[in-house]
Amino acid sequence: MKIGRLNHVGVAVPDIEAAKQTYADLYGATEATETRDFPHLGVRVSFVHLDNSEIELIEPCGDDSPIHKFLERNPKGGQHHLCFEVADIIAARDAMQARGATVLGTGEPYIGAHGVPVIFIHPKNSHGQLIELMQEPMR
């Protein structure tokens, strides 16, 4: 298993609409998706489109959201994760586990904000960086 291209950088924010405005005003990144709620994941999400990747803005939906816990430690927000594409999410999960990595949650892929299966690798396995692996989207 080999990781593919960087799909996006996840950034936790306390106010997603303010963050979208900041990326537009400061950096000229004016193309962003409509903000969508994912109650089953405990987050609201918008993707800011860049020429070579995306920034996933993530705001918590409620106190039990994993992003809420992140923002308690980082009140202004910050980089939450890196997301890389993989050709086969099941093969990627199995390879990560065989290499000794901890796949978070149940270990089973679930449908992420892009509508494709994802898994997360524990930060302890990547020098403190949370890694998301996602099935390559259809292009």
Buried (B, 14 or more C-beta within 10 A) or exposed (E): BEBEEEBBBBBBBBEBBEBBEBBBEEEEBEEBBEBEEBEEBBBBBBBBEBEEBBBBBBBBBEEEBBBBBBBEEBEEBEBBBBBBBBEEBEEBBBBBBEEEBEBBEEEEBEEBBBEBBBBBBEBEBEEEEBBBBBBBEEE
